[in-house]
């Protein structure tokens, strides 16, 4: 058992608590407050003059799937040989030893959503991990966490150049509809088989021949059954509208990734109850659809009632992650609102809010001790605990 004492706790749920204690073990948080009971044998950590926060969460990265330091040999996040590859899984390409992962803890990030890139209309399954461990299976918080799809310039550039569909935004939408329709037919086929099998068993007749299993359609079926959401790469306002339209048609759960022009249709996005994982914003304008990237987008979306999270896309180095909420503060969010965008909001968007995102008792002990206020430029991460175990010390 460990106790952090004399801390200023800054939590998106509990608020700001001065001179507080946090009691935790090697897994979970047990108590937070000024007057909690502390066992005599507890290891004591003095945090006088320091701030204690939940670990930050990045809801959209490609860490572990692209290692730029070794060129093509490390490019494992885009299976560009076909436009729709729902059967591929990010877990099968994740490298726990990829060099950029070491930056996460320096930036106070203790949880990331990882997935394939946006070269395909349907790219494959995402997963959520914590950046401690040597085997991905032991790092998982949630797998799969969603199905990555992409609209706009990326898929039409990658596949249009190869003279195959999609070469237009119409083609992207058509392939999404075609794949989801095939998924509905796949579910119906299996439902029909199961009904016939039950009837045959009841009447003691020979069972029917089962349909063939299809790995890609199994993933699509998870989406159509609302077991996992779609994580949709979309920058332009019209692409955002298109994926919302398709999600409504097929009644699927949706999160917008990037949402670069979301400020143009913020009220519409809010009316649909769709969350937005905004970014990367600390990055040059790399293509026409990202020309309007700005930290004001997250502010406008937040003020319109959209649940907003901030993300790096693995383009902004993770040791600079604290700059993201700082820039949204400069553009109009309060400190508390900005904190939500990197803690409880991404946790809830990813479906892991029961485990991470705040310092509440019962949550995972993912705790970060800062030298000062986390949104002060000169503050730095001094200690990081993940699952109650010290993972980093400055």
Secondary structure, 3 states (H helix, E strand, C coil): CEEEEEEEEEECCCEEEEEEEEEECCCEEEEEECCCCCCCCCEEEECCCCEEEECEEEEEECCCCECHHHHHHHECCCCCCCCECCCCEHHHCCCCCCHHHHHHHHCCEEEEEECCCCCCCEEEEEEEECCCCCCHHHCEEEEEEEEEEECCHHHHHHHHCCCCCCCCHHHHHHHHHHHHHHHHHHHHHHHHHHHHHHHHHHCCCCCCCCCCCCHHHHHHHHHHCCCCEEEEEECCHHHHHHHHHHHHHHCCCEEEEECCCHHHHHHHHHHCCCEEEECCCCCCCCCHHHCCCCCHHHHHHHHCCCCEEECCCCCCCHHHCHHHHHHHHHCCCCHHHHHHCCCHHHHHHHCCCCCCCCCCCCCECCEEEECCCCCCCCCCEEEEEECCEEEEEC
